[in-house]
Amino acid sequence: MSFWTIDVSATELIYTPVNPNFGGSPLNGSYLLAGANAINDYKPPQENSLLGEDESSIQRLAANLESRLIGQLLSDVGNGNTGQLSTDDFLLNIVDNNGSLMIQVTDKATGETSTIQVSGLVPDM
């Protein structure tokens, strides 16, 4: 009978992380970032966009004027006056009836009407 002898050697297995955030080599950072950017399909919204569409200067001006006119209309109603505002998109009718404020908004495209009523207001004297 013959026996074979085999020399075997072993060393301790040491885990080395790849990601530099977890103790890996800092030289791996740019490689990992490039890989992450390659598969990233997220596109941030534009800074001056409204719902993903760029807004022109004239559109911003019109929106600001519309907002200002609505504010003025509400101020006039607070002084006991009634008012109406018509824009391309909607018709706004505001009536103050002895402390009960009624705001009626009509969508010109669909004809839908929404009414908002607020009670308990004290008219300015």
C-alpha positions in Angstrom: 0.0 0.0 0.0 1.2 3.4 -0.9 0.2 6.7 0.8 0.4 10.0 -0.9 1.4 13.1 1.0 0.0 16.4 0.0 1.3 19.6 1.3 -1.6 22.0 2.1 -1.3 25.6 3.3 -4.1 28.0 4.2 -4.3 31.6 5.3 -7.0 33.6 7.0 -9.8 34.9 4.7 -10.2 38.7 5.0 -13.2 40.5 3.6 -12.3 43.9 2.0 -15.3 46.1 1.0 -15.4 47.7 -2.4 -17.5 50.8 -1.6 -15.4 53.6 0.0 -18.3 54.5 2.2 -17.9 51.2 4.0 -14.1 51.1 4.2 -13.2 50.2 0.7 -10.5 51.9 -1.4 -11.1 55.5 -2.2 -9.9 54.8 -5.7 -13.1 52.8 -6.3 -15.3 55.9 -5.7 -15.2 57.3 -9.3 -15.8 53.9 -10.8 -18.9 53.3 -8.6 -20.2 56.8 -9.3 -19.8 56.4 -13.0 -21.7 53.1 -12.9 -24.5 54.6 -10.9 -24.8 57.6 -13.2 -24.9 55.3 -16.2 -28.0 53.5 -15.0 -29.7 56.6 -13.5 -32.7 57.7 -15.7 -34.1 60.4 -13.3 -34.4 63.8 -14.8 -35.0 66.7 -12.4 -37.7 69.2 -13.3 -36.6 72.5 -14.9 -36.2 75.4 -12.4 -38.6 77.7 -14.3 -41.1 75.2 -15.4 -44.7 74.6 -14.5 -45.6 70.9 -14.7 -42.6 70.2 -16.9 -43.4 72.8 -19.5 -41.3 75.9 -19.8 -43.3 79.1 -19.1 -42.6 82.2 -21.2 -42.3 85.7 -19.8 -45.7 86.7 -21.1 -47.3 83.6 -19.5 -45.6 84.5 -16.1 -46.8 88.1 -16.5 -50.4 87.0 -17.3 -50.4 84.6 -14.3 -49.1 87.4 -12.0 -51.6 89.9 -13.2 -54.4 87.4 -12.9 -53.4 86.6 -9.3 -53.2 90.3 -8.5 -56.7 91.0 -10.0 -58.2 88.2 -8.0 -56.6 89.6 -4.8 -58.0 93.1 -5.7 -61.4 91.6 -6.3 -61.4 89.9 -2.9 -60.4 93.2 -1.3 -63.2 95.1 -3.0 -65.7 92.5 -1.8 -64.4 93.0 1.7 -65.3 96.6 1.3 -68.9 95.7 0.5 -68.6 95.6 -3.3 -69.3 92.7 -5.6 -67.2 91.7 -8.5 -66.5 89.5 -11.5 -63.4 88.5 -13.3 -63.2 86.7 -16.6 -60.0 85.0 -17.9 -59.3 82.7 -20.8 -59.9 79.7 -18.6 -62.6 80.6 -16.1 -65.2 83.1 -14.9 -65.0 84.2 -11.2 -68.0 85.8 -9.6 -67.8 87.0 -6.0 -70.7 88.3 -3.9 -70.8 89.5 -0.3 -74.3 89.1 1.1 -74.2 90.7 4.6 -71.2 88.7 5.9 -71.8 85.6 3.8 -69.2 85.4 1.0 -70.1 83.4 -2.1 -67.4 82.6 -4.7 -68.6 81.0 -7.9 -65.9 79.6 -10.3 -67.0 78.5 -13.8 -64.6 76.6 -16.1 -65.2 78.0 -19.6 -63.9 74.9 -21.4 -66.2 72.4 -19.6 -68.9 74.6 -18.2 -68.4 73.1 -14.7 -69.2 75.3 -11.8 -67.9 75.3 -8.3 -69.3 77.3 -5.5 -67.5 78.2 -2.3 -69.5 79.8 0.5 -68.0 81.3 3.6 -70.3 82.5 6.5 -69.6 84.6 9.5 -67.6 87.4 7.9 -68.0 90.8 9.3 -68.1 93.5 6.6 -65.6 96.4 7.0 -67.2 99.6 8.1 
